[in-house]
Amino acid sequence: MMLNATAGAMLAVRIRQGHYGPVVAVRWCPDGSRLLATASMDGTARLWQFSMDEDTGLWASQCVNTLEGHLGSLTDLVFDRCGGVLVRAITPPAPASLEHL
């Protein structure tokens, strides 16, 4: 995934390898670490680290962790206020799962 920061907004300009199903939730980590979490109908959550390419001005991402093994599609995710715990919601209904980062 690459993003272009223009006029204070971020627009997706290119998608690289990632999820195999539709992405249904995207959340920035609140600790300012440029870490983005995505949840997908493919049953995975992915954590992406962003950095700016100074030559192109594009924000490039690298998947730094894939959280697998869910028994259904992910429908949402959220970080705690400090960015240390990621909570994922799963369909069909199952207990919410916690991941300590």
C-alpha positions in Angstrom: 0.0 0.0 0.0 1.4 3.4 -0.8 -0.3 6.7 0.2 0.2 10.3 -1.1 -0.2 13.0 1.4 -1.8 16.0 -0.4 -3.4 19.0 1.2 -3.7 17.3 4.6 -5.5 14.3 3.1 -4.1 10.8 2.4 -5.2 9.1 -0.9 -4.4 5.5 -1.8 -2.4 5.5 -5.0 -1.2 2.0 -5.2 -2.0 -1.3 -3.4 0.7 -4.0 -3.1 0.4 -7.4 -1.6 -1.8 -7.7 1.4 -5.2 -9.1 2.2 -6.9 -11.7 0.0 -10.4 -10.4 0.9 -12.2 -7.0 1.3 -10.7 -4.8 3.9 -13.5 -3.7 6.3 -11.7 -1.6 8.9 -8.6 0.6 9.0 -7.2 2.2 12.2 -4.2 4.3 12.9 -2.3 3.5 16.1 -2.8 6.5 18.5 0.8 6.6 19.8 2.1 8.4 16.7 4.2 5.4 15.6 2.9 5.5 11.9 1.5 2.0 12.5 -1.8 1.2 10.7 -4.0 -1.9 11.4 -6.3 -3.4 8.8 -9.0 -6.0 9.3 -10.3 -8.1 6.4 -13.0 -10.6 5.5 -10.2 -13.0 4.8 -9.9 -13.5 8.6 -6.6 -11.7 9.1 -5.6 -8.4 10.7 -2.4 -6.8 9.4 -0.1 -4.2 10.9 1.6 -1.8 8.5 4.5 0.4 9.3 4.6 3.6 7.2 7.6 5.7 6.1 8.0 8.5 3.6 10.1 8.0 0.4 11.9 11.3 0.2 12.4 10.9 -3.6 8.8 10.5 -4.5 7.0 12.1 -1.6 4.9 8.9 -1.3 4.3 7.1 2.0 5.3 3.5 1.6 4.1 0.7 3.9 5.5 -2.6 4.9 3.4 -5.3 6.6 5.2 -6.0 9.9 2.8 -8.5 11.4 -0.1 -10.7 10.2 -2.6 -11.9 12.8 -4.1 -15.1 11.6 -6.1 -18.1 12.9 -9.5 -16.4 13.4 -12.6 -18.6 13.1 -14.4 -16.1 10.8 -14.2 -12.8 9.0 -12.9 -9.8 11.0 -15.4 -7.0 11.2 -13.6 -4.3 13.2 -10.5 -3.6 15.2 -9.3 -0.9 17.6 -6.1 0.0 19.5 -6.1 1.0 23.2 -5.2 4.6 23.9 -1.5 3.9 24.2 -1.4 1.7 21.1 -0.4 -1.4 23.1 -3.4 -3.7 22.7 -5.3 -4.5 19.5 -8.8 -5.8 19.9 -10.4 -7.6 16.9 -14.1 -8.4 16.4 -14.9 -11.6 14.5 -18.0 -12.8 12.5 -19.6 -15.3 13.2 -19.9 -14.0 16.7 -17.0 -15.2 18.9 -15.4 -13.7 21.9 -13.4 -10.6 21.0 -9.7 -11.5 20.9 -6.9 -9.4 22.4 -3.3 -9.1 21.0 -0.6 -7.4 23.1 1.7 -5.5 20.8 
